[in-house]
């Protein structure tokens, strides 16, 4: 996971935001279209196109039977059953392309989210940072976890520690910049970047060892032997994206909606049956 995140992040950091993070529209139009084209190429390469065409045709035939002979139950019931059977066959033909597409499509999506979903905190904003300890590593209790703050970030209240191995700090961002917060857990040290003020840019909200690391690749995964499982920023700000829906959910909906539209509009040009 760490190597995959490192390689894909290095690649997309080089090719995303050619107009700057303040102009996200270029990537939010280009990459869904490329995603739709990628889907078409995968479907064409790995799916049974003849089988899909045949199944769609049989579904249409049996649905037409249902409409034409709707008063004859001896015809309607078998025709409905056959339509459902061919529909299941149609779905089966699409399972392999979906499995092949999931990695490249999700990789593109999470990189767009990493670059454009979040905005830096405003100067003066309060934020909660939460550290969760890794039960699998052990040897460190919540009482052993401390935090070093840089100039420009101050502690608003004493940390809250739980018996489940979580520690939370309430912080206040006093100056603009990408501040490095340093967490000590026993002999281990892990850092977390807190972005405050300044221009639009890539903002990280989570470092984690868990599967969510694939969805939040902006910062490196904590070391495997570290007692720290994750460091998260709870008070995140969605970046304004003009006419596009903001935040993780907004980019997710836009990406898949625009990709599906692009795929539908271009399917005949690529000679693909979907």
N, C-alpha and C positions, 0 to 999 in steps of 0.2 A: 504493500500500500504506500509506504513512504517513498519508494523509488518511483512508482507510477505517478504519484502526486508531484514529485520533484520534476520529472520529465515533462509531464503535460503542462504544469504551471510555467516552466521555463519556455515551452513552445508558445503557449497562448499569451504570456506576458510580452513576447516579441511581436505578435501579430495583431493582438487586440488594441483597441483605442488608438487607431492611426490619426484620428482628429482630436485626441485628448479625451479624458473622461468626462469633460463638460459637454461633449457632443456625442452622446451614446447612440443617436438614431442610426448612424451608419452601421454599426455592428448589430443593432437590434433589427435591422432590415436584412442585412447581408447573411448573417449566420442562420436564421430560420430558413431562408431560401436554400442555402447550402445544405442544411439539414434535410430539407424535403428532397433535394436532388440525391443526397446520400441514400436516403430511404429507397428511392426509386431504383438506384443502381443495385442496392442489396437485394431488393425484391426480384429484380430481373435476373440477377446472378444465381440466387440460391433457391428461389421458389419454383414450384411446378406451375408454370404459366398456363400450360395446356389444361392441367387439372383445375386451376382456378376458373378459367374461361368456361370449362365444361360444367363445373358446379354452379356457377352463376346462371348459366343458361337453364339448367335443370330447375333451379329455384324459381326462376321466372315462369317456366312452363307450368310447374305445379301450383304456383300462386294464381296463375291465370285460370287453371282448372277450378280452383276454389271460387273465384269470382264468377266464372261462367256457369258453374253447376252448383251454385250455393244452395239450391233447393233440394239437391239430391245428396243426402247424407252418406250414402254408400260410395259416392265419389269424393265428397269433401273430406271425410276423415282420412282415407288413404293418401289423398293428395297433400293434405296438411302434414301428415307424418313424413312423407317423402321430402317435402320442402324443408322440414326441420332437419332431417337426416343429411340432406345436401348442404344445409347451412352449417352443420357441425363439420362436415368434410371441408367446406370452404375455410372455416376457422382453423382446422388442422393444417391446411396448406400454408397458412400464414404464421404458424408458430415458429418455424425455423427462422424466417426473415426477422421476426420480432426479437428473437434471442440474439441474433447477430447484430441487430441495430442498437440494442440497448446500451452497449458500452460507448460507442462513438457519440450517439445522440446525448446520452447523459453527461458525458465528458464536456461536450460543447456547452450544454446548459449550465452545468455547475461553474464553468469558467465565466460565462456571462454573468451569473449571479455574483461571483466573487468580485468581478470588476465593477458592476453597475448597481447592485441591489442596495448597497448601504452608503450612507454619507458620514463624513467625520462628525463627531460631536461638536456642538457649539461651545465656545469659550464660556465658562460658567455653568455648564451642564453638570448634573450629578449622575453618577453611573455606579452600577453594582457589578463587581467582578467576583465570580464564584470559582473556587478551586475544588475539584473532586478527587479524592485519593483513590488509588488503584488497590482494591482488595487482594488482587492476585500477587502483588509485590509485597505489601505489608511492611512491617517494621517501623512505620511512621504513623503517629496519631495526629488528629487535627490540631492538637495543642502544640505540635512541633512545627507547624507551618507558619512562616512569617513572610512579610512582603516589604521589599525595598522600593520606595517611590522616588522618581526623578524630580528635579525642579520643574514646577509647572503643574504638578498633580499633588493634591493634598488629601489626607484622610479626614472624612467628615464624622466618622463614628468608629468606636472600637469594633474589631472583627467579631462576627458571629460564627461560632463553631458548633457543629452537631456531632452526635454520637455515630452518625452514619458516615463520617469522614468527609464532611464538606465544610468549607470555610468561605465566608462572604465578607467583602469589604465594601463600604460605601465611600466612593471617591468623588472628588470635585476637580474638573479640568479647568485650570487657571490660565494657561497659556496655550497658544496654537503650536502644533507640531505632532510628530509621530513619536510618542513617549514610550520608553521601554520600561515596563513594569517587571520586576524581578522577584520570582517566588522561590523561597527556600523551603524545602521539605527534607528535614534531616540534612544529609550531606549532598543532596541533589538540588540543582538549580534549573528552573525553567523560566523563560521570558515570555511576555505577552505584549504586543504592540497596542497602544491606545492612540487612535488618530483623533486629533482635535483641530478644528478650524482649518483655514487654508483652502486651497482649490479642491475641486472634486478629484478623487483618486480612489484607488483600490483600498478597501477597508476590511480588515479581518475581525470577525466576531467570535471565533472559536478555534482553539487548538485542542485536539483530542486524539486518543489512541483508538477510540471505538470506530465502528463502521462509518460513523458520520464524517470521519476524516476524508472520505471520498467526496463528500458533499461540500466540505469546507477546506479546500486545499491551499489557501493563501499562505498559511504558516506551516512550518515543519511539524510533523507528528512528534509528540514527546518521546524521549528515548525509551526503548523497550524496558530497560531496568529502572526507569524513574518511578517513584511512588506516586507521581501525579498522573491521574488518568485524563483530566481535561481542565482547561482554563477557559471560561466563557464570560462574555460581556452581555449582560441582560438588557441594558437600556440602549438598544440599537436604534439608529435613525434610518428610515428608508430614504434613499436618494430620489430626488425629483427627476422624472424621466420624460417630461413634456407630455406628448400625446400618448405615450406608452404607459401601461399600468406599472406602478412602482412596487418595490419589495420583491421578496422571493416568490410569493404566490403569483404576483403580477407578471413577472418575467417568465415563470413556468407556463402560465396560461397563454401568454402572448407567443412564446416560442413554439409550443405544440400546435396552437391554432394556426399560426402563420406557416409552419412547416407542412401541416396537412393541406392547407390551401395551395401552397406552392406545388406540393406533390400532385394534387388533383389537377391543377392547371397545366402541369408539364408532363403528365403521364403519357399522353398520346405522342408527344414529341420524342419521348424516350422509348416508345413502344412497349409500355408496361401495362398489364392488366392488374387492377387492384380491387 
